[in-house]
Amino acid sequence: MKVLSIFLYIITFPFFHAKDIAEYSYQLNDDYLSLKFTIEKAEISNFNFNSDCNIKQMTALCLTKYINGKSYIKINGKTVELKLNNSYTEKDHLVINLSAKVTSNPIKELIVYNSCFYEFNSKFKNRIILNIAKFQKSYLLTKKKDKILLN
């Protein structure tokens, strides 16, 4: 019976994959803030990017530009400008790593705003994972709730 249960779980698990979600994992080490952005590659093809950036040939650069235009993180009232480090594909997901040098110690206030992909899909969700000083928590942002203010 246990073998049958495990077999059924393995077969049905892929059908319960979360759709319409991107993950933004922010981490602060020393004076460097890093962002690991992850999205399913198939999701990108569902979006109609009408811009001057060729999304098919320069996916990581175009998405970095898009993310920086539609989201931000502020530490102690100062916006952090993230720059592309690298990107790669892992299990049908695109991973983009961005970083910036920050000198805001101690961190008293943190604001995260994200309106990415809502213009393509109003039900899209952005999962924000924070590992920044005392702010260590996960949040799910939606079109109606697209901002986090922590102090």
FIDREN-535088 format. One record per atom (N, C-alpha, C): residue number from 1; residue in one letter; x, y negated, z negated. Coordinates in steps of 0.001 Angstrom, whole numbers, plus 500000, padded with zeros to 6 digits. Layout:
! FIDREN-535088
num,residu,east,north,up
NUM,A,X,Y,Z
...
***
This chain:
! FIDREN-535088
num,residu,east,north,up
1,M,500812,501189,500000
1,M,500000,500000,500000
1,M,500864,498735,500000
2,K,501968,498767,499213
2,K,502853,497603,499169
2,K,503489,497350,500529
3,V,503869,498415,501199
3,V,504491,498276,502517
3,V,503506,497642,503489
4,L,502257,498074,503450
4,L,501232,497504,504321
4,L,501018,496021,504012
5,S,500988,495653,502746
5,S,500815,494250,502350
5,S,501973,493396,502846
6,I,503187,493879,502683
6,I,504363,493145,503146
6,I,504332,493002,504661
7,F,503970,494072,505352
7,F,503889,494028,506810
7,F,502863,492992,507275
8,L,501690,492984,506665
8,L,500653,492010,507036
8,L,501099,490580,506737
9,Y,501801,490384,505641
9,Y,502308,489060,505297
9,Y,503313,488575,506343
10,I,504219,489440,506745
10,I,505241,489078,507736
10,I,504597,488754,509078
11,I,503572,489493,509442
11,I,502912,489270,510732
11,I,502093,487984,510722
12,T,501397,487689,509638
12,T,500519,486525,509609
12,T,501222,485240,509178
13,F,502369,485303,508543
13,F,503064,484110,508048
13,F,503325,483063,509128
14,P,503778,483421,510319
14,P,504032,482387,511329
14,P,502798,481576,511720
15,F,501609,482116,511526
15,F,500398,481400,511890
15,F,500031,480306,510888
16,F,500669,480289,509728
16,F,500396,479290,508703
16,F,501450,478196,508683
17,H,502136,477997,509777
17,H,503166,476967,509881
17,H,502538,475580,509816
18,A,503154,474705,509063
18,A,502651,473334,508957
18,A,502887,472598,510273
19,K,501826,472000,510785
19,K,501919,471235,512031
19,K,501778,469758,511705
20,D,502146,468950,512673
20,D,501952,467510,512575
20,D,502624,466909,511351
21,I,503876,467307,511124
21,I,504608,466794,509967
21,I,506093,466658,510311
22,A,506690,465609,509796
22,A,508133,465407,509907
22,A,508676,465243,508492
23,E,509924,465614,508310
23,E,510521,465541,506981
23,E,511701,464577,506991
24,Y,511734,463715,505982
24,Y,512789,462717,505809
24,Y,513394,462944,504435
25,S,514603,463448,504390
25,S,515251,463735,503118
25,S,516363,462719,502876
26,Y,516135,461829,501899
26,Y,517099,460787,501550
26,Y,517938,461251,500369
27,Q,519251,461068,500481
27,Q,520145,461467,499405
27,Q,521245,460427,499261
28,L,521562,460085,498021
28,L,522618,459117,497748
28,L,523778,459831,497076
29,N,524943,459772,497722
29,N,526180,460322,497171
29,N,527221,459219,497189
30,D,527761,458930,496009
30,D,528711,457824,495866
30,D,528052,456562,496411
31,D,528609,455934,497408
31,D,528028,454715,497981
31,D,527431,454966,499368
32,Y,527092,456203,499675
32,Y,526536,456512,500992
32,Y,525136,457095,500860
33,L,524202,456451,501559
33,L,522843,456953,501645
33,L,522735,457750,502936
34,S,522264,458970,502834
34,S,522082,459788,504035
34,S,520610,460141,504179
35,L,520209,460251,505424
35,L,518856,460668,505769
35,L,518964,461852,506705
36,K,518328,462940,506312
36,K,518225,464111,507180
36,K,516777,464161,507668
37,F,516596,463870,508940
37,F,515275,463858,509561
37,F,515085,465188,510284
38,T,513942,465841,510057
38,T,513660,467126,510682
38,T,512253,467119,511258
39,I,512156,467588,512505
39,I,510857,467693,513163
39,I,510893,468891,514101
40,E,509761,469527,514272
40,E,509673,470645,515198
40,E,509850,470114,516625
41,K,510681,470763,517406
41,K,510957,470293,518772
41,K,509689,470198,519613
42,A,508768,471115,519428
42,A,507521,471098,520207
42,A,506703,469847,519905
43,E,506804,469323,518688
43,E,506069,468106,518329
43,E,506500,466940,519204
44,I,507787,466828,519463
44,I,508320,465698,520237
44,I,507712,465668,521627
45,S,507533,466820,522210
45,S,506965,466856,523562
45,S,505491,466436,523590
46,N,504823,466466,522432
46,N,503422,466038,522350
46,N,503273,464521,522315
47,F,504358,463812,522046
47,F,504309,462363,521921
47,F,504638,461708,523251
48,N,503939,460638,523544
48,N,504145,459911,524784
48,N,504947,458647,524493
49,F,506258,458764,524509
49,F,507136,457627,524257
49,F,507248,456801,525536
50,N,506532,455700,525583
50,N,506633,454782,526717
50,N,507618,453693,526323
51,S,508887,453950,526574
51,S,509901,452973,526184
51,S,511025,452970,527206
52,D,511996,452133,526956
52,D,513154,452054,527835
52,D,514186,453136,527523
53,C,513870,454009,526579
53,C,514797,455064,526184
53,C,514341,456396,526797
54,N,515248,457105,527440
54,N,514931,458384,528064
54,N,514943,459481,527002
55,I,513773,459781,526446
55,I,513646,460729,525340
55,I,514120,462133,525707
56,K,513993,462520,526966
56,K,514396,463873,527370
56,K,515912,464029,527443
57,Q,516623,462987,527826
57,Q,518074,463081,527966
57,Q,518829,462582,526737
58,M,518225,461690,525980
58,M,518892,461120,524813
58,M,517976,461201,523591
59,T,517536,462384,523268
59,T,516537,462595,522232
59,T,516960,462011,520887
60,A,518137,462347,520404
60,A,518573,461881,519087
60,A,518706,460366,519044
61,L,519272,459767,520074
61,L,519412,458304,520101
61,L,518047,457617,520147
62,C,517169,458131,520986
62,C,515833,457535,521105
62,C,515050,457669,519806
63,L,515103,458835,519185
63,L,514372,459021,517932
63,L,514980,458198,516800
64,T,516284,458042,516785
64,T,516916,457185,515782
64,T,516429,455751,515925
65,K,516394,455263,517157
65,K,515890,453912,517425
65,K,514425,453807,516989
66,Y,513637,454810,517306
66,Y,512219,454822,516946
66,Y,512041,454825,515421
67,I,512766,455703,514727
67,I,512668,455808,513265
67,I,513067,454489,512608
68,N,514151,453886,513074
68,N,514589,452609,512504
68,N,513588,451494,512773
69,G,512833,451592,513846
69,G,511826,450587,514153
69,G,510511,450773,513424
70,K,510206,452010,513012
70,K,508910,452319,512405
70,K,508996,452663,510913
71,S,510205,452650,510363
71,S,510348,452981,508944
71,S,511532,452223,508363
72,Y,511540,452119,507046
72,Y,512698,451532,506377
72,Y,512755,452006,504937
73,I,513926,451847,504361
73,I,514132,452073,502932
73,I,514833,450830,502398
74,K,514315,450321,501293
74,K,514914,449156,500639
74,K,515373,449573,499247
75,I,516607,449216,498934
75,I,517154,449462,497609
75,I,517398,448106,496964
76,N,516745,447866,495844
76,N,516826,446586,495133
76,N,516519,445415,496064
77,G,515510,445581,496911
77,G,515064,444517,497796
77,G,515862,444349,499075
78,K,516907,445143,499261
78,K,517768,445019,500436
78,K,517534,446207,501379
79,T,517177,445887,502628
79,T,516923,446938,503612
79,T,518229,447619,504004
80,V,518212,448944,504010
80,V,519384,449741,504382
80,V,519285,450063,505871
81,E,520309,449742,506621
81,E,520334,450023,508056
81,E,521064,451337,508306
82,L,520299,452338,508700
82,L,520837,453680,508919
82,L,521330,453840,510350
83,K,522458,454516,510487
83,K,523053,454748,511801
83,K,523190,456250,512040
84,L,523087,456629,513307
84,L,523158,458036,513702
84,L,524545,458617,513425
85,N,524574,459757,512753
85,N,525818,460517,512550
85,N,525926,461652,513555
86,N,524906,462524,513532
86,N,524890,463667,514441
86,N,523486,464241,514510
87,S,523319,465202,515398
87,S,522041,465900,515526
87,S,522309,467311,516005
88,Y,521367,468183,515726
88,Y,521482,469578,516161
88,Y,520107,470232,516099
89,T,520005,471416,516676
89,T,518770,472186,516666
89,T,518965,473383,515742
90,E,517933,473636,514935
90,E,517984,474754,513996
90,E,516596,475384,513919
91,K,516465,476615,514382
91,K,515196,477358,514338
91,K,514039,476536,514907
92,D,514165,476096,516141
92,D,513140,475335,516858
92,D,512821,473978,516229
93,H,513723,473467,515397
93,H,513567,472148,514798
93,H,514745,471270,515206
94,L,514451,470016,515453
94,L,515501,469037,515711
94,L,515857,468391,514382
95,V,517152,468342,514085
95,V,517650,467723,512862
95,V,518528,466552,513264
96,I,518232,465385,512706
96,I,519026,464186,512973
96,I,519539,463660,511642
97,N,520847,463478,511553
97,N,521465,462954,510340
97,N,521870,461503,510555
98,L,521409,460647,509642
98,L,521734,459230,509672
98,L,522363,458867,508326
99,S,523133,457767,508294
99,S,523711,457347,507025
99,S,524025,455861,507036
100,A,524295,455347,505840
100,A,524676,453946,505673
100,A,525422,453794,504354
101,K,526326,452856,504316
101,K,527028,452534,503073
101,K,526162,451562,502288
102,V,525965,451847,501011
102,V,525172,450979,500142
102,V,525964,450665,498881
103,T,525784,449471,498383
103,T,526460,449057,497147
103,T,525438,448420,496218
104,S,524464,449200,495826
104,S,523382,448703,494965
104,S,523311,449506,493678
105,N,524260,449290,492805
105,N,524232,449992,491520
105,N,524019,448990,490416
106,P,523193,449237,489460
106,P,522270,450366,489391
106,P,521041,450121,490270
107,I,520387,451190,490629
107,I,519189,451081,491467
107,I,517988,450887,490554
108,K,517360,449721,490714
108,K,516209,449373,489887
108,K,514895,449511,490640
109,E,514946,449291,491956
109,E,513722,449342,492761
109,E,514003,450038,494084
110,L,513040,450830,494506
110,L,513162,451563,495758
110,L,511831,451455,496496
111,I,511892,451037,497764
111,I,510693,450967,498603
111,I,510959,451788,499860
112,V,510044,452682,500179
112,V,510133,453477,501403
112,V,508843,453235,502178
113,Y,509012,452822,503426
113,Y,507877,452600,504323
113,Y,508082,453476,505541
114,N,507003,454107,506015
114,N,507124,454969,507178
114,N,505792,455030,507921
115,S,505791,454540,509159
115,S,504594,454629,510007
115,S,504897,455400,511293
116,C,505869,456287,511235
116,C,506284,457051,512415
116,C,505201,458024,512870
117,F,504996,458041,514177
117,F,504175,459010,514896
117,F,502669,458858,514711
118,Y,502195,457910,513902
118,Y,500765,457738,513696
118,Y,500065,457236,514957
119,E,500779,456500,515803
119,E,500143,456014,517026
119,E,499903,457144,518024
120,F,500597,458263,517847
120,F,500406,459430,518713
120,F,499389,460405,518136
121,N,499352,460482,516799
121,N,498480,461432,516117
121,N,498114,460840,514758
122,S,496881,460395,514602
122,S,496464,459728,513366
122,S,496471,460657,512156
123,K,496508,461966,512389
123,K,496547,462928,511278
123,K,497965,463376,510935
124,F,498950,462795,511599
124,F,500342,463158,511355
124,F,500729,462796,509921
125,K,501676,463549,509355
125,K,502152,463308,507994
125,K,503673,463201,507999
126,N,504184,462355,507130
126,N,505618,462201,506948
126,N,505965,462576,505512
127,R,506745,463632,505373
127,R,507150,464089,504043
127,R,508460,463401,503685
128,I,508451,462665,502592
128,I,509616,461937,502126
128,I,510165,462656,500900
129,I,511439,463033,500951
129,I,512098,463684,499828
129,I,513197,462745,499349
130,L,513109,462342,498097
130,L,514086,461413,497548
130,L,514994,462115,496550
131,N,516280,461897,496704
131,N,517281,462342,495747
131,N,518244,461167,495578
132,I,517698,460092,495004
132,I,518421,458836,494865
132,I,518365,458411,493403
133,A,519484,458536,492709
133,A,519586,458158,491295
133,A,518434,458772,490506
134,K,517670,457942,489793
134,K,516573,458461,488966
134,K,515323,458794,489770
135,F,515325,458449,491055
135,F,514176,458698,491922
135,F,514370,460024,492647
136,Q,513857,461089,492061
136,Q,514003,462419,492642
136,Q,512632,463080,492692
137,K,512001,462895,493841
137,K,510646,463395,493994
137,K,510312,463503,495477
138,S,509225,464199,495789
138,S,508757,464349,497156
138,S,507395,463681,497293
139,Y,507171,463031,498457
139,Y,505920,462327,498721
139,Y,505424,462692,500112
140,L,504121,462709,500282
140,L,503523,462950,501584
140,L,502817,461669,502019
141,L,503350,461028,503056
141,L,502783,459785,503545
141,L,501861,460066,504723
142,T,500801,459288,504801
142,T,499825,459399,505878
142,T,499596,458018,506479
143,K,498759,457959,507491
143,K,498461,456680,508123
143,K,497857,455694,507119
144,K,497048,456193,506193
144,K,496412,455332,505195
144,K,497352,454987,504038
145,K,498289,455861,503726
145,K,499250,455618,502644
145,K,500648,455789,503218
146,D,501220,454680,503708
146,D,502497,454762,504421
146,D,503660,454112,503691
147,K,503489,453837,502382
147,K,504517,453136,501643
147,K,504630,453663,500214
148,I,505868,453709,499710
148,I,506144,454121,498341
148,I,506892,452981,497669
149,L,506460,452565,496488
149,L,507148,451547,495720
149,L,507483,452145,494356
150,L,508762,452234,494042
150,L,509215,452822,492800
150,L,510108,451836,492046
151,N,509884,451717,490749
151,N,510791,450923,489920
151,N,510792,451435,488503
***
